[in-house]
Amino acid sequence: MTSRSGVAPWVVRLILLPPTFVFTMIAFKYISHPAEMAATAGIALKTPLAATILRIGFGAFPLGCALFTLSCLFPAPRLLTGLGFVATMMSTALAVRIFGIIVDGTLHESLQLVIAEVVLLAMTLAGIAIETGRRRRGARHAADGLSHGM
């Protein structure tokens, strides 16, 4: 394979790092300071159970996402799985956010997050293109080697 295909997995890993970091930061903020994080969005937690529920819904799930994407960083065969997962998460978040903007009229308040989600989704889709291209080139190279008796 060419040296370019040797660099591609590292580029893809760099693309997976920001969403892994974002998932981790969201998780730790909501796990460690649920009341403060809720208050920033105008949500009041009235019972200890409310804090626990927020820790699970807004902390545990992003932490699970971070751990999953982290587990996809180093075995090269899992890179595409990690990218697909992040693309699914980002496109789902973006779709729900757009729905919320339409229903709740929160365009101004949501605009920065929409931009961040679009950027992460675009980076992830670029990573998918890089990784699938690398795999196709590798498969062609292997097929050429077999047809030439290597």
Residue frames as qw, qx, qy, qz and C-alpha x, y, z in Angstrom:
[[0.000, 0.888, 0.459, 0.000, 0.00, 0.00, 0.00],
 [0.342, 0.652, -0.049, 0.675, 1.07, 3.57, -0.46],
 [0.300, -0.047, -0.518, 0.800, 2.29, 5.79, 2.34],
 [0.335, -0.241, -0.090, -0.906, -0.92, 7.81, 1.93],
 [0.744, -0.322, -0.472, -0.345, -2.98, 4.81, 3.03],
 [0.615, -0.130, -0.590, 0.507, -0.69, 4.45, 6.04],
 [0.046, 0.076, -0.257, 0.962, -1.52, 8.00, 7.10],
 [0.437, -0.346, -0.452, -0.696, -5.27, 7.64, 6.53],
 [0.614, -0.462, -0.637, 0.066, -6.01, 5.66, 9.72],
 [0.397, -0.262, -0.366, 0.800, -4.26, 8.35, 11.77],
 [0.136, -0.155, -0.188, -0.960, -6.27, 11.10, 10.06],
 [0.563, -0.415, -0.576, -0.424, -9.44, 9.17, 10.82],
 [0.573, -0.380, -0.579, 0.437, -8.36, 8.76, 14.45],
 [0.168, -0.079, -0.154, 0.971, -7.85, 12.52, 14.66],
 [0.362, -0.278, -0.389, -0.801, -11.38, 12.97, 13.31],
 [0.640, -0.426, -0.631, -0.100, -12.75, 10.62, 16.01],
 [0.422, -0.091, -0.516, 0.740, -11.00, 12.50, 18.84],
 [0.160, -0.185, 0.086, -0.966, -13.22, 15.64, 18.97],
 [0.673, -0.339, -0.338, -0.565, -16.51, 13.75, 19.31],
 [0.720, -0.196, -0.603, 0.284, -14.92, 11.46, 21.90],
 [0.260, 0.030, -0.374, 0.890, -13.81, 14.55, 23.82],
 [0.370, -0.260, -0.113, -0.885, -17.23, 16.23, 23.48],
 [0.750, -0.321, -0.520, -0.254, -19.06, 13.11, 24.70],
 [0.618, -0.134, -0.557, 0.539, -16.64, 12.89, 27.65],
 [0.081, 0.116, -0.240, 0.961, -17.02, 16.53, 28.63],
 [0.549, -0.327, -0.267, -0.721, -20.82, 16.41, 28.46],
 [0.770, -0.268, -0.579, 0.006, -20.80, 13.27, 30.58],
 [0.511, -0.099, -0.508, 0.686, -18.50, 14.60, 33.28],
 [0.122, -0.228, 0.083, -0.962, -20.34, 17.92, 33.54],
 [0.659, -0.313, -0.269, -0.629, -23.71, 16.25, 34.03],
 [0.777, -0.205, -0.574, 0.158, -22.43, 13.47, 36.29],
 [0.478, -0.079, -0.447, 0.752, -20.50, 15.79, 38.59],
 [0.041, 0.225, 0.251, -0.941, -22.75, 18.91, 38.56],
 [0.085, 0.455, 0.826, 0.321, -26.27, 17.97, 37.45],
 [0.046, -0.812, -0.486, 0.319, -28.09, 20.85, 39.17],
 [0.139, -0.647, 0.196, 0.724, -25.73, 23.49, 37.81],
 [0.134, -0.041, 0.750, 0.646, -25.87, 22.07, 34.28],
 [0.049, 0.608, 0.786, 0.104, -29.66, 21.88, 34.42],
 [0.092, -0.795, -0.287, 0.526, -29.87, 25.47, 35.67],
 [0.170, -0.372, 0.422, 0.809, -27.89, 26.72, 32.65],
 [0.063, -0.215, -0.771, -0.596, -30.79, 25.49, 30.48],
 [0.418, -0.243, 0.033, -0.875, -33.46, 26.84, 32.84],
 [0.742, -0.222, -0.604, -0.190, -34.27, 23.45, 34.35],
 [0.341, -0.564, 0.497, -0.564, -34.82, 23.20, 38.12],
 [0.555, -0.013, -0.830, 0.053, -34.17, 19.89, 39.87],
 [0.509, -0.547, 0.076, -0.660, -36.63, 19.61, 42.74],
 [0.900, -0.367, 0.165, -0.165, -35.70, 16.21, 44.16],
 [0.368, -0.564, 0.710, 0.205, -32.57, 14.08, 44.61],
 [0.697, 0.253, 0.664, 0.095, -34.13, 11.58, 42.20],
 [0.476, 0.870, 0.096, -0.089, -34.26, 14.31, 39.55],
 [0.064, -0.820, 0.547, 0.158, -30.48, 14.76, 39.90],
 [0.558, -0.196, 0.799, 0.113, -29.93, 11.01, 39.56],
 [0.662, 0.567, 0.491, -0.013, -32.15, 10.84, 36.48],
 [0.305, 0.931, -0.162, -0.119, -30.23, 13.75, 34.93],
 [0.314, -0.628, 0.694, 0.164, -26.91, 12.04, 35.72],
 [0.636, 0.102, 0.757, 0.114, -28.11, 8.95, 33.88],
 [0.561, 0.715, 0.417, 0.000, -29.81, 10.59, 30.90],
 [0.298, 0.944, -0.119, 0.071, -27.31, 13.37, 30.32],
 [0.249, -0.759, 0.602, -0.011, -24.21, 11.82, 31.90],
 [0.675, -0.174, 0.717, 0.033, -24.19, 8.06, 31.57],
 [0.755, 0.550, 0.357, 0.019, -25.33, 7.92, 27.96],
 [0.362, 0.892, -0.266, 0.042, -22.71, 10.40, 26.69],
 [0.371, -0.633, 0.679, -0.017, -20.10, 8.58, 28.79],
 [0.789, 0.110, 0.604, 0.021, -21.10, 5.31, 27.13],
 [0.626, 0.775, 0.081, 0.038, -20.78, 7.04, 23.74],
 [0.022, 0.878, -0.477, 0.031, -17.32, 8.33, 24.68],
 [0.582, -0.382, 0.718, 0.001, -16.16, 4.90, 25.82],
 [0.806, 0.386, 0.448, 0.025, -17.46, 3.32, 22.64],
 [0.499, 0.857, -0.106, 0.075, -15.76, 5.83, 20.34],
 [0.236, -0.767, 0.595, -0.035, -12.58, 5.51, 22.41],
 [0.737, -0.134, 0.662, 0.016, -12.70, 1.74, 21.93],
 [0.746, 0.593, 0.295, 0.073, -12.87, 2.30, 18.16],
 [0.063, 0.941, -0.279, -0.180, -9.76, 4.49, 17.98],
 [0.190, -0.666, 0.701, 0.171, -7.01, 1.91, 17.88],
 [0.574, 0.084, 0.791, 0.194, -8.05, -1.35, 16.31],
 [0.069, 0.260, -0.444, -0.855, -8.03, -0.14, 12.67],
 [0.111, -0.293, -0.868, -0.384, -10.93, -2.43, 11.66],
 [0.138, -0.653, -0.680, 0.303, -13.16, -0.57, 14.17],
 [0.134, -0.231, 0.051, 0.962, -12.49, 2.93, 12.81],
 [0.231, -0.213, -0.570, -0.759, -15.40, 2.79, 10.38],
 [0.412, -0.533, -0.738, 0.034, -17.69, 1.49, 13.14],
 [0.307, -0.484, -0.347, 0.742, -16.74, 4.44, 15.34],
 [0.009, 0.097, -0.279, -0.955, -17.27, 6.91, 12.51],
 [0.309, -0.359, -0.723, -0.502, -20.65, 5.39, 11.69],
 [0.389, -0.561, -0.655, 0.324, -21.67, 5.60, 15.33],
 [0.187, -0.408, -0.137, 0.883, -20.66, 9.26, 15.58],
 [0.124, -0.070, -0.495, -0.857, -22.42, 10.09, 12.29],
 [0.361, -0.489, -0.765, -0.213, -25.58, 8.41, 13.60],
 [0.358, -0.568, -0.500, 0.547, -25.39, 10.28, 16.92],
 [0.131, -0.295, 0.070, 0.944, -24.64, 13.67, 15.31],
 [0.193, -0.192, -0.594, -0.757, -27.33, 13.37, 12.63],
 [0.380, -0.557, -0.739, -0.012, -29.89, 12.26, 15.22],
 [0.306, -0.526, -0.344, 0.715, -28.96, 15.11, 17.56],
 [0.036, -0.132, 0.285, 0.949, -29.12, 17.57, 14.68],
 [0.258, -0.365, -0.720, -0.531, -32.52, 16.29, 13.53],
 [0.389, -0.629, -0.639, 0.210, -33.97, 16.52, 17.05],
 [0.262, -0.412, -0.133, 0.863, -32.41, 19.95, 17.57],
 [0.075, -0.070, -0.458, -0.883, -33.96, 21.21, 14.30],
 [0.348, -0.525, -0.741, -0.233, -37.31, 19.76, 15.39],
 [0.388, -0.588, -0.472, 0.529, -36.94, 21.61, 18.70],
 [0.155, -0.195, 0.131, 0.960, -36.06, 24.84, 16.92],
 [0.213, -0.277, -0.603, -0.717, -39.20, 24.57, 14.80],
 [0.462, -0.560, -0.681, -0.093, -41.55, 23.51, 17.61],
 [0.496, -0.634, -0.371, 0.463, -40.08, 25.63, 20.42],
 [0.229, 0.938, 0.083, 0.246, -38.80, 28.63, 18.45],
 [0.627, -0.707, 0.179, 0.275, -35.25, 28.37, 19.82],
 [0.746, 0.573, 0.006, 0.340, -33.18, 29.19, 16.75],
 [0.075, 0.868, -0.306, 0.383, -31.19, 31.98, 18.40],
 [0.616, -0.605, 0.455, -0.217, -30.43, 29.91, 21.50],
 [0.918, -0.014, 0.394, 0.054, -29.55, 26.79, 19.49],
 [0.588, 0.791, -0.162, -0.044, -27.51, 28.28, 16.65],
 [0.044, -0.730, 0.680, -0.059, -24.05, 27.69, 18.16],
 [0.617, -0.165, 0.759, -0.129, -24.88, 24.06, 18.91],
 [0.792, 0.543, 0.240, -0.142, -26.31, 23.56, 15.41],
 [0.384, 0.826, -0.414, -0.018, -23.05, 24.87, 13.93],
 [0.281, -0.542, 0.783, -0.120, -20.96, 22.61, 16.19],
 [0.746, 0.100, 0.635, -0.174, -23.08, 19.57, 15.31],
 [0.714, 0.690, 0.021, -0.117, -22.90, 20.31, 11.59],
 [0.172, 0.785, -0.594, 0.029, -19.10, 20.67, 11.80],
 [0.463, -0.334, 0.808, -0.148, -18.73, 17.39, 13.73],
 [0.797, 0.350, 0.456, -0.182, -21.05, 15.62, 11.29],
 [0.575, 0.787, -0.204, -0.091, -19.15, 16.99, 8.27],
 [0.061, -0.671, 0.736, -0.063, -15.81, 15.92, 9.79],
 [0.633, -0.098, 0.744, -0.189, -17.22, 12.48, 10.49],
 [0.788, 0.543, 0.241, -0.162, -18.57, 12.08, 6.96],
 [0.360, 0.803, -0.473, -0.031, -15.16, 13.11, 5.61],
 [0.322, -0.476, 0.806, -0.139, -13.61, 10.46, 7.85],
 [0.785, 0.207, 0.549, -0.197, -16.02, 7.85, 6.51],
 [0.672, 0.727, -0.090, -0.106, -15.03, 8.80, 2.95],
 [0.085, 0.743, -0.662, 0.060, -11.31, 8.57, 3.83],
 [0.495, -0.286, 0.797, -0.194, -11.68, 5.22, 5.58],
 [0.817, 0.361, 0.411, -0.181, -13.87, 3.59, 2.93],
 [0.540, 0.788, -0.288, -0.072, -11.46, 4.81, 0.25],
 [0.120, -0.629, 0.761, -0.104, -8.54, 3.36, 2.17],
 [0.670, -0.041, 0.713, -0.202, -10.32, 0.03, 2.50],
 [0.779, 0.585, 0.144, -0.174, -11.20, -0.07, -1.20],
 [0.343, 0.786, -0.514, -0.002, -7.60, 0.65, -2.16],
 [0.345, -0.452, 0.804, -0.175, -6.42, -2.06, 0.24],
 [0.784, 0.203, 0.547, -0.213, -8.87, -4.59, -1.21],
 [0.681, 0.718, -0.098, -0.106, -7.81, -3.72, -4.77],
 [0.073, 0.738, -0.668, 0.066, -4.14, -3.98, -3.80],
 [0.551, -0.226, 0.781, -0.185, -4.75, -7.40, -2.23],
 [0.806, 0.437, 0.352, -0.188, -6.72, -8.56, -5.28],
 [0.488, 0.799, -0.346, -0.064, -3.96, -7.35, -7.61],
 [0.185, -0.593, 0.775, -0.113, -1.40, -9.24, -5.53],
 [0.704, 0.030, 0.685, -0.184, -3.41, -12.43, -5.77],
 [0.759, 0.615, 0.155, -0.148, -3.91, -12.11, -9.51],
 [0.379, 0.795, -0.472, 0.046, -0.18, -11.60, -10.00],
 [0.881, 0.021, -0.450, 0.145, 0.69, -14.70, -7.98],
 [0.104, 0.559, -0.513, 0.644, 2.00, -12.84, -4.93]]
